[in-house]
Amino acid sequence: MDTDRAEPSILVVDDDPLIRFTVEAALGAHGYRVTGSADPRTALDGADPDAVLLDAIIPGCSLSECLDLLGRRADGSARPILVMSGSLTRPVELAATGIGYLTKPFTLPALLEAVEGLVASTSGTVT
């Protein structure tokens, strides 16, 4: 990562506090600016993160609705999202979207690799 600029900000949205806090701590320890939320409807209040890690199943909010709520930056550009799920089957809502998918449970190296790819997509860098 380029140390001459601020590290990317990552929003982690997961209704499971243990998973959310664990992912936040892991990413924070690797230099990312991380915030978390259990509620996708309020997750962006006052924030404009560079990328989002999103649990595929949030009670009371369909995956499609979550993607709509979180998928645009304040300037209207697309915000990269990585969907996390315990299901081995990629959700149909992700077909042809280019949105990444990470199966839980995942290892720290797999998480970091996926997030690096996500962050690279915010800068136009291809990994």
C-alpha positions in Angstrom: 0.0 0.0 0.0 1.1 3.6 -0.7 2.2 5.1 2.6 2.1 8.7 1.2 -1.7 8.8 1.3 -4.4 7.9 3.8 -5.2 4.2 4.0 -8.5 3.2 2.5 -11.6 3.3 4.6 -13.6 0.0 4.9 -17.1 -0.3 6.2 -18.0 -3.8 7.6 -21.7 -4.5 7.8 -22.6 -7.7 9.6 -25.4 -8.4 12.1 -23.2 -10.8 14.0 -21.1 -8.7 16.4 -18.4 -11.4 16.8 -17.8 -11.6 13.1 -18.0 -7.8 12.6 -15.6 -7.0 15.5 -13.2 -9.7 14.4 -13.0 -8.5 10.8 -12.7 -4.9 12.0 -9.8 -5.7 14.3 -8.1 -7.8 11.6 -8.3 -5.1 9.0 -7.4 -2.3 11.5 -4.3 -4.2 12.5 -3.3 -4.3 8.8 -3.5 -0.5 8.4 -7.1 0.0 7.1 -9.4 2.6 8.6 -12.4 0.5 9.6 -15.9 1.2 10.9 -18.6 -1.3 11.5 -22.4 -1.5 11.6 -25.1 -4.1 12.1 -27.6 -2.0 10.2 -27.1 -1.3 6.5 -29.8 1.4 6.6 -27.8 3.6 9.0 -24.3 2.3 8.2 -23.5 5.3 5.9 -24.8 8.0 8.2 -22.1 10.7 8.0 -19.6 8.4 6.3 -18.4 7.8 2.8 -16.2 4.7 3.0 -14.0 3.6 0.1 -15.3 0.0 0.1 -17.8 -2.2 2.0 -17.6 -5.8 3.3 -21.2 -6.9 3.6 -22.8 -10.0 5.1 -25.2 -11.6 2.6 -27.9 -12.2 5.1 -29.0 -9.2 7.2 -32.3 -9.7 9.0 -34.9 -7.2 7.7 -32.9 -6.2 4.6 -32.6 -8.3 1.5 -29.2 -8.5 -0.2 -30.5 -6.5 -3.2 -31.7 -3.8 -0.9 -28.4 -3.8 1.0 -26.5 -3.5 -2.3 -28.7 -0.6 -3.3 -28.2 1.2 0.0 -24.4 0.8 0.1 -23.3 0.6 -3.5 -22.9 4.3 -4.3 -20.5 6.9 -2.9 -21.5 10.4 -2.0 -20.5 11.6 -5.5 -22.7 8.9 -7.2 -19.8 6.7 -8.3 -19.9 3.0 -7.6 -18.6 1.8 -4.3 -16.8 -1.6 -4.3 -18.5 -4.2 -2.2 -17.4 -7.6 -1.1 -20.2 -9.9 0.0 -19.4 -12.4 2.8 -21.6 -15.5 3.4 -21.6 -18.9 5.0 -23.2 -20.3 1.9 -21.0 -22.1 -0.7 -23.4 -20.9 -3.4 -22.9 -17.4 -4.7 -26.2 -15.5 -4.4 -28.1 -15.0 -7.6 -28.2 -11.2 -6.9 -24.5 -11.0 -7.6 -24.7 -12.5 -11.1 -23.0 -10.2 -13.6 -22.4 -7.5 -11.0 -18.7 -7.8 -10.6 -19.2 -7.9 -6.8 -16.8 -10.1 -5.0 -17.8 -13.0 -2.8 -16.0 -14.5 0.2 -17.3 -17.7 1.9 -17.3 -17.8 5.7 -15.4 -19.1 7.6 -12.4 -17.5 5.9 -8.8 -17.3 6.9 -7.0 -14.0 7.6 -4.9 -14.4 4.4 -8.0 -14.9 2.3 -9.7 -11.9 3.9 -6.7 -9.7 3.4 -6.3 -10.8 -0.2 -9.9 -10.2 -1.0 -9.8 -6.7 0.7 -6.6 -5.8 -1.3 -8.5 -6.7 -4.5 -11.4 -4.6 -3.4 -9.2 -1.6 -2.5 -7.4 -1.9 -5.8 -10.7 -1.6 -7.6 -11.2 1.8 -5.8 -8.0 3.1 -7.3 -8.3 1.7 -10.7 -5.4 -0.7 -10.1 -5.9 -4.2 -11.4 -4.7 -7.1 -9.2 
